[in-house]
Amino acid sequence: MTVYLIDGYNVLHELLGHEGVLDLEEERARLIDRIASFMGGTPDRAIVVFDSHSQMLQKSESATSNVEVYFGSFSRSADSIIEREVYAISTGENVVAVSSDYQLQKTVFRPNVIRRSSRQFVGDLQEHTKRIANRQNCITMGHRIEERIDPATVGKLKALRDELAAPSVGGDHPERGSDA
């Protein structure tokens, strides 16, 4: 099992670029959903940490059983929390530290710690999204009637349509015959 320690605002910044954020709460929730999807189907788990200006470290309601969300405090930034957790967790598990902070990247050198920049992790998220959105992985529903009935019936219906659409000679209808 691998534990991902993720600086949430670094990843959000990379995802959104320089776009103006209309609703930060919504963007955080969307990011957590993407990370939960990324973790889904694996034994891996993620700890997402956001910087905050509160007085103490806060744990948010987790999106899923394998994604935990924390908000830092004045005295404990996201980077310091990630650094501390890397050292605490890496003694028994593999860790992926996701941050664009250069100082943190230099600090978390350990044998079973992989360092990923936010840009690299966003690439991983985007690749995962493409993979699960691949048409072969999706359940498709037929929207046209021809897609929902057997081919023999489709053939009979097309033949009937063509017969009815054919111009009649002298106003005769095929089923009634000629009056003359």
C-alpha positions in Angstrom: 0.0 0.0 0.0 1.1 3.5 -0.8 0.2 6.7 1.1 -0.1 9.9 -0.9 0.6 13.0 1.1 -0.7 15.9 -1.1 -0.4 19.7 -0.7 -4.0 20.5 -1.8 -3.5 24.1 -2.8 -0.3 23.3 -4.8 -2.3 20.8 -6.8 -5.4 23.1 -7.1 -3.1 25.9 -8.4 -1.6 23.6 -11.0 -5.1 22.4 -12.1 -6.7 25.8 -12.3 -3.7 27.8 -13.5 -4.2 31.5 -13.4 -8.0 31.2 -13.8 -10.0 33.1 -11.2 -11.6 30.8 -8.7 -15.2 31.6 -8.2 -15.9 29.2 -5.4 -12.9 27.9 -3.5 -15.0 25.4 -1.4 -16.4 23.9 -4.6 -12.9 23.6 -6.2 -11.6 21.9 -3.1 -14.5 19.4 -3.1 -13.9 18.8 -6.8 -10.2 18.1 -6.2 -11.0 15.7 -3.4 -13.5 13.8 -5.6 -10.8 13.5 -8.3 -8.3 12.2 -5.8 -10.9 9.7 -4.4 -11.5 8.5 -7.9 -7.7 8.2 -8.4 -7.4 6.1 -5.3 -10.5 4.1 -6.0 -10.0 0.4 -6.8 -6.5 0.4 -5.1 -5.4 -0.3 -1.5 -3.7 3.1 -1.6 -4.8 6.1 0.5 -4.3 9.8 0.4 -3.9 12.5 2.9 -4.7 15.9 1.4 -3.5 18.9 3.4 -4.6 22.5 2.8 -3.0 25.6 4.3 -5.4 27.5 6.7 -5.3 30.5 9.0 -7.1 28.8 11.8 -5.6 28.4 15.3 -5.3 24.7 15.2 -5.0 21.7 12.9 -8.5 20.5 11.7 -9.5 17.3 10.1 -12.4 17.6 7.7 -15.0 15.0 6.9 -13.3 12.5 4.6 -14.7 11.9 1.1 -14.1 8.2 1.2 -12.4 5.7 3.5 -9.1 6.1 1.7 -9.0 9.9 1.5 -8.4 12.1 4.5 -8.5 15.9 4.4 -6.7 18.2 6.9 -6.5 22.0 7.2 -3.3 23.4 8.6 -3.0 26.2 11.1 -1.0 29.3 11.8 1.7 27.2 13.4 1.6 24.2 11.1 1.6 24.8 7.3 0.7 22.1 4.8 4.3 21.6 4.0 5.3 21.1 7.7 2.5 18.6 8.2 3.5 16.7 5.0 7.1 16.6 6.1 6.2 15.3 9.6 3.9 12.7 8.1 6.5 11.5 5.6 8.8 10.7 8.4 6.1 9.1 10.5 4.6 6.9 7.8 7.7 6.1 5.7 9.1 3.7 8.3 6.4 1.1 7.5 4.8 2.1 4.2 5.6 3.6 0.8 4.9 7.3 0.5 4.4 9.6 -2.4 4.9 13.3 -1.3 3.1 15.7 -3.7 4.2 19.3 -3.4 5.7 22.0 -5.6 7.6 23.4 -2.6 11.3 23.0 -3.4 12.4 23.1 0.2 10.0 20.2 1.0 11.2 18.2 -2.0 14.7 18.5 -0.7 13.8 17.6 2.9 11.9 14.3 2.3 14.7 12.1 0.9 14.0 8.7 2.2 14.4 5.2 0.7 10.7 4.5 0.3 9.5 8.1 -0.5 8.7 9.1 -4.0 8.6 12.9 -4.6 6.2 14.2 -7.2 5.6 17.8 -8.1 2.1 19.1 -8.3 2.4 19.3 -12.1 3.4 15.6 -12.3 0.5 14.6 -10.0 -2.0 16.7 -12.1 -0.7 14.8 -15.1 -1.4 11.5 -13.3 -4.9 12.7 -12.4 -5.6 13.8 -16.0 -4.3 10.4 -17.4 -6.5 8.6 -14.9 -9.5 10.6 -16.0 -8.9 9.9 -19.7 -8.4 6.2 -18.9 -11.7 5.8 -17.0 -13.5 8.0 -19.6 -12.3 5.8 -22.4 -15.3 4.6 -24.4 -14.4 1.0 -23.9 -14.6 1.4 -20.2 -18.1 3.0 -20.3 -21.4 1.5 -20.4 -23.2 2.7 -23.5 -26.9 3.0 -24.0 -28.5 2.9 -27.4 -30.3 6.1 -28.1 -31.8 5.1 -31.5 -34.4 2.4 -31.8 -32.2 0.5 -34.4 -29.6 0.1 -31.7 -32.1 -1.5 -29.3 -33.8 -4.1 -31.6 -32.5 -7.1 -33.4 -31.1 -6.6 -37.0 -33.7 -8.8 -38.7 -36.5 -6.6 -37.4 -34.6 -3.5 -38.5 -34.3 -5.0 -42.0 -38.1 -5.7 -42.1 -39.0 -2.2 -40.9 -36.6 -0.6 -43.5 -38.2 -2.6 -46.3 -41.7 -1.6 -45.1 -40.6 2.0 -45.0 -39.1 1.9 -48.5 -42.3 0.2 -49.8 -44.5 2.8 -48.3 -42.3 5.7 -49.4 -42.2 4.5 -53.1 -44.3 6.6 -55.4 -47.4 4.8 -56.4 -48.3 4.4 -60.1 -51.6 6.1 -61.0 -52.5 6.8 -57.4 -52.9 3.1 -56.7 -52.1 1.9 -53.3 -50.3 -1.5 -53.2 -52.6 -3.0 -50.6 -55.9 -1.9 -52.3 -55.1 -2.7 -55.9 -56.5 -0.8 -58.9 -60.0 0.5 -59.2 -60.0 0.8 -63.0 
